[in-house]
Amino acid sequence: MWEPSGPLPATVYWRRRWVALASVVVLFALLGLTIAALVHGRTEATSDEKTTLAANQAALSSEAPRPPSGDPTAFGAPSAVPVDPSAPLAPGLSGLTTGPGTQIVPPTDAPTTAPATDEVRVEGTPDPAAVVPPPATVPPTGPVPCTNDMLSVGATIDRTDHKVGDKPVVGVVVTNTSGQPCVRDLDGSRLEIVVWSGDGVNRLWSSNDCTNPARPDLRTLVPGQPVSFQVTWQGRTSTPGCATARTVVPAGAYRLLTRIDDLISPPTPFLLTP
């Protein structure tokens, strides 16, 4: 079987066998090299991907912001600064008149946004002395001055029926009825609470008759948020400057009106009974 047979010399047949065997060996060698190259390339690609991923993670970790000193609250929102609402009602003007609006001259301090306020003082109690800042114009970026068309004013009383000699709590309420914040001076001398006779003829008492002028009280009024000032009325008459003796108001029907500058409230009726 292994001995060559045929018409040609034996050397020819052996040469052919060696060539075929060498071809098979070369073929297997090439196949092995190809497989090894593919496996090596896949291994290198996987290694490169892992290296790139680790580098990206390290870069992201180094760029992430951290609170100073490890404090997790360091990036929290700033705390609000409380604002002191303003001063009580005081005096100076008498009588109810109508006329053009009054120009507002705001102080240098920035106006504060006033929450709904309910300030009560006893009639005749003077306001504490205060340092009045020089006037200044409202910054162009701040709220606009409140015109009378932007405001409503009302008159309040704790009860609509009292006995003679009682001390009703009466008040004035100012509300911004516009759609934007605005600035108005609510100085006590610009506000007034007045008791009139039931027919509206006789002026019997005013919150400004027997008190000292108040300091300027510039406020930013928020739309729809009322600001009220209240006074305990002693149930007696008064005149401007308390120039005459005060007498107890007798039983009867009366009207309560209030104003801020020349903007006057509707009347609120009430009764004094014996």
C-alpha positions as CSV (number, residue, x, y, z in Angstrom):
1,M,0.0,0.0,0.0
2,W,2.8,2.4,0.9
3,E,5.0,1.4,-2.0
4,P,4.3,3.5,-5.1
5,S,3.1,1.6,-8.1
6,G,2.5,2.7,-11.7
7,P,4.2,3.3,-15.0
8,L,6.2,6.2,-13.6
9,P,9.3,5.9,-11.5
10,A,8.8,5.6,-7.7
11,T,10.5,8.9,-7.0
12,V,7.8,10.8,-8.8
13,Y,5.1,9.3,-6.7
14,W,7.0,10.0,-3.4
15,R,7.5,13.6,-4.5
16,R,3.8,14.0,-5.1
17,R,3.0,12.6,-1.6
18,W,5.4,15.0,0.1
19,V,3.9,18.0,-1.7
20,A,0.4,17.0,-0.7
21,L,1.4,16.5,2.9
22,A,3.2,19.8,3.0
23,S,0.1,21.5,1.5
24,V,-2.1,20.1,4.3
25,V,0.4,21.2,7.0
26,V,0.6,24.7,5.5
27,L,-3.3,24.8,5.4
28,F,-3.6,23.8,9.0
29,A,-0.9,26.3,10.0
30,L,-2.7,29.2,8.3
31,L,-6.0,28.2,9.8
32,G,-4.4,28.1,13.3
33,L,-2.8,31.6,12.8
34,T,-6.1,33.1,11.6
35,I,-8.0,31.7,14.7
36,A,-5.3,33.0,17.0
37,A,-5.4,36.5,15.5
38,L,-9.2,36.7,15.8
39,V,-9.1,35.7,19.5
40,H,-6.3,38.1,20.3
41,G,-8.1,41.0,18.6
42,R,-11.3,40.4,20.5
43,T,-9.4,40.2,23.8
44,E,-7.6,43.6,23.1
45,A,-11.0,45.3,22.2
46,T,-12.6,44.1,25.4
47,S,-9.6,45.4,27.4
48,D,-9.7,48.8,25.7
49,E,-13.5,49.1,26.4
50,K,-12.9,48.4,30.1
51,T,-10.1,50.9,30.2
52,T,-12.2,53.7,28.5
53,L,-15.2,53.0,30.8
54,A,-13.0,53.2,33.9
55,A,-11.5,56.5,32.7
56,N,-14.9,58.1,32.0
57,Q,-16.2,57.1,35.5
58,A,-13.1,58.6,37.1
59,A,-13.6,61.9,35.1
60,L,-17.3,62.1,36.1
61,S,-16.5,61.5,39.7
62,S,-13.8,64.2,39.8
63,E,-16.1,66.8,38.1
64,A,-19.2,66.3,40.4
65,P,-19.9,69.3,42.7
66,R,-19.6,68.6,46.4
67,P,-20.7,70.7,49.4
68,P,-17.9,72.3,51.3
69,S,-16.7,70.5,54.4
70,G,-18.9,67.5,53.6
71,D,-22.0,69.5,54.7
72,P,-25.0,68.0,52.7
73,T,-27.1,71.2,53.4
74,A,-24.5,73.6,51.9
75,F,-26.5,73.9,48.7
76,G,-29.8,74.5,50.4
77,A,-32.1,77.5,49.7
78,P,-31.3,80.7,51.6
79,S,-33.4,81.5,54.6
80,A,-36.0,84.2,54.4
81,V,-35.5,87.5,56.2
82,P,-38.5,88.5,58.3
83,V,-39.9,92.0,57.7
84,D,-41.3,94.1,60.5
85,P,-44.8,95.4,59.4
86,S,-45.2,99.1,60.2
87,A,-46.4,101.5,62.8
88,P,-49.7,102.4,64.4
89,L,-52.2,105.0,63.4
90,A,-51.6,108.6,64.3
91,P,-53.0,112.0,63.5
92,G,-53.1,115.3,62.0
93,L,-55.8,115.8,59.5
94,S,-59.5,116.5,60.2
95,G,-62.7,116.5,58.2
96,L,-63.6,114.4,55.2
97,T,-62.9,116.1,51.8
98,T,-62.7,115.0,48.2
99,G,-60.3,116.2,45.6
100,P,-57.4,115.1,43.4
101,G,-55.0,112.4,44.6
102,T,-51.9,113.2,46.6
103,Q,-48.4,112.6,45.2
104,I,-46.5,110.1,47.2
105,V,-42.9,110.9,48.2
106,P,-41.3,107.7,49.4
107,P,-38.4,107.5,51.8
108,T,-34.9,106.3,51.0
109,D,-35.5,102.9,52.6
110,A,-36.8,100.2,50.2
111,P,-40.5,99.6,50.8
112,T,-41.4,96.5,52.6
113,T,-44.1,94.1,51.5
114,A,-46.8,94.4,54.2
115,P,-48.7,91.3,55.3
116,A,-52.3,91.6,56.4
117,T,-52.0,93.9,59.5
118,D,-54.3,94.4,62.4
119,E,-52.9,97.3,64.6
120,V,-54.8,98.5,67.6
121,R,-54.1,101.5,69.9
122,V,-56.1,103.3,72.5
123,E,-57.5,106.7,71.4
124,G,-55.3,109.6,72.5
125,T,-52.1,107.5,72.8
126,P,-49.2,109.3,71.1
127,D,-47.0,107.4,68.7
128,P,-43.4,106.9,69.8
129,A,-40.8,109.2,68.4
130,A,-39.1,108.0,65.3
131,V,-36.3,109.0,63.0
132,V,-37.9,110.1,59.7
133,P,-35.6,109.3,56.7
134,P,-35.2,111.9,53.9
135,P,-37.6,111.5,51.0
136,A,-36.5,109.8,47.8
137,T,-38.1,108.6,44.6
138,V,-39.3,105.0,44.1
139,P,-36.6,103.1,42.2
140,P,-37.7,102.6,38.5
141,T,-37.5,98.8,39.0
142,G,-39.7,98.8,42.1
143,P,-43.5,98.7,42.5
144,V,-45.5,101.7,41.1
145,P,-47.2,104.2,43.5
146,C,-50.7,103.2,44.4
147,T,-53.3,105.5,42.9
148,N,-56.8,105.9,44.4
149,D,-58.1,103.8,41.5
150,M,-55.9,100.9,42.6
151,L,-57.2,100.9,46.2
152,S,-60.4,100.4,48.3
153,V,-60.9,101.6,51.8
154,G,-63.5,100.4,54.3
155,A,-64.7,101.2,57.8
156,T,-65.0,98.4,60.5
157,I,-66.5,98.2,64.0
158,D,-66.4,95.3,66.3
159,R,-70.2,95.3,66.8
160,T,-72.9,97.3,65.1
161,D,-74.8,97.8,68.4
162,H,-73.2,99.2,71.6
163,K,-74.4,100.7,74.8
164,V,-73.7,104.3,75.7
165,G,-70.4,104.4,77.5
166,D,-69.0,101.4,75.7
167,K,-65.6,101.6,74.0
168,P,-66.0,100.2,70.5
169,V,-63.0,99.1,68.5
170,V,-63.2,100.9,65.1
171,G,-60.9,100.6,62.2
172,V,-59.9,101.5,58.6
173,V,-59.0,98.8,56.1
174,V,-57.0,99.5,53.0
175,T,-56.9,96.9,50.1
176,N,-55.0,96.8,46.9
177,T,-57.7,95.9,44.3
178,S,-55.4,96.1,41.3
179,G,-53.5,93.2,39.7
180,Q,-50.0,94.4,40.7
181,P,-48.1,95.4,43.9
182,C,-47.9,99.1,44.5
183,V,-46.5,101.5,47.1
184,R,-48.5,103.8,49.4
185,D,-47.7,105.9,52.4
186,L,-50.0,104.7,55.3
187,D,-48.8,107.3,57.7
188,G,-51.3,107.8,60.5
189,S,-51.8,111.4,59.5
190,R,-53.1,110.2,56.1
191,L,-55.6,107.8,57.6
192,E,-58.7,108.9,59.6
193,I,-61.6,107.3,61.3
194,V,-64.6,109.5,61.9
195,V,-68.0,109.1,63.7
196,W,-70.8,111.1,62.1
197,S,-74.5,111.5,63.1
198,G,-76.9,109.2,61.5
199,D,-78.0,111.8,58.9
200,G,-74.3,112.5,58.0
201,V,-74.6,116.2,59.1
202,N,-72.6,116.4,62.3
203,R,-69.1,115.3,62.8
204,L,-68.8,113.9,66.3
205,W,-65.3,112.3,66.7
206,S,-62.1,111.8,64.7
207,S,-59.2,109.5,65.4
208,N,-56.9,112.4,64.5
209,D,-58.3,115.0,66.8
210,C,-56.4,114.3,70.0
211,T,-53.3,112.4,68.9
212,N,-49.8,113.3,67.7
213,P,-48.7,113.0,64.0
214,A,-47.2,109.6,63.1
215,R,-44.0,108.9,61.2
216,P,-44.1,108.0,57.4
217,D,-45.2,104.4,56.8
218,L,-44.4,103.5,53.2
219,R,-45.7,100.1,52.3
220,T,-45.8,97.8,49.4
221,L,-49.4,96.6,49.2
222,V,-50.0,93.1,47.8
223,P,-53.1,92.7,45.5
224,G,-56.1,91.4,47.5
225,Q,-54.3,91.5,50.9
226,P,-56.0,94.0,53.3
227,V,-54.1,96.1,55.8
228,S,-56.1,97.3,58.8
229,F,-55.6,99.9,61.6
230,Q,-57.8,99.9,64.6
231,V,-58.5,102.4,67.4
232,T,-60.4,101.9,70.7
233,W,-62.9,104.8,70.7
234,Q,-63.8,106.1,74.1
235,G,-67.4,106.8,73.1
236,R,-67.0,110.6,73.5
237,T,-67.0,113.6,71.2
238,S,-63.9,115.4,70.0
239,T,-62.8,118.4,68.0
240,P,-59.6,119.1,66.1
241,G,-56.7,119.5,68.6
242,C,-59.1,118.6,71.5
243,A,-59.9,122.3,71.8
244,T,-63.2,121.7,73.6
245,A,-64.5,119.5,76.4
246,R,-65.4,116.0,75.4
247,T,-68.8,114.6,76.1
248,V,-70.3,111.2,76.0
249,V,-72.1,110.5,72.7
250,P,-75.8,109.8,73.5
251,A,-78.0,106.9,72.3
252,G,-78.9,107.0,68.6
253,A,-78.0,105.9,65.1
254,Y,-74.5,106.8,63.8
255,R,-72.3,106.4,60.8
256,L,-68.6,105.4,60.7
257,L,-66.5,106.5,57.8
258,T,-62.8,106.2,57.1
259,R,-60.3,107.6,54.5
260,I,-56.8,107.4,53.2
261,D,-55.9,110.9,51.9
262,D,-58.9,111.8,49.8
263,L,-60.2,108.3,49.2
264,I,-63.3,107.9,51.4
265,S,-65.0,104.6,52.5
266,P,-68.7,103.9,52.3
267,P,-70.5,104.5,55.6
268,T,-70.9,101.7,58.2
269,P,-74.0,102.3,60.3
270,F,-74.1,101.4,64.0
271,L,-76.3,102.0,67.1
272,L,-75.7,103.2,70.6
273,T,-78.5,102.1,73.0
274,P,-79.2,103.4,76.5
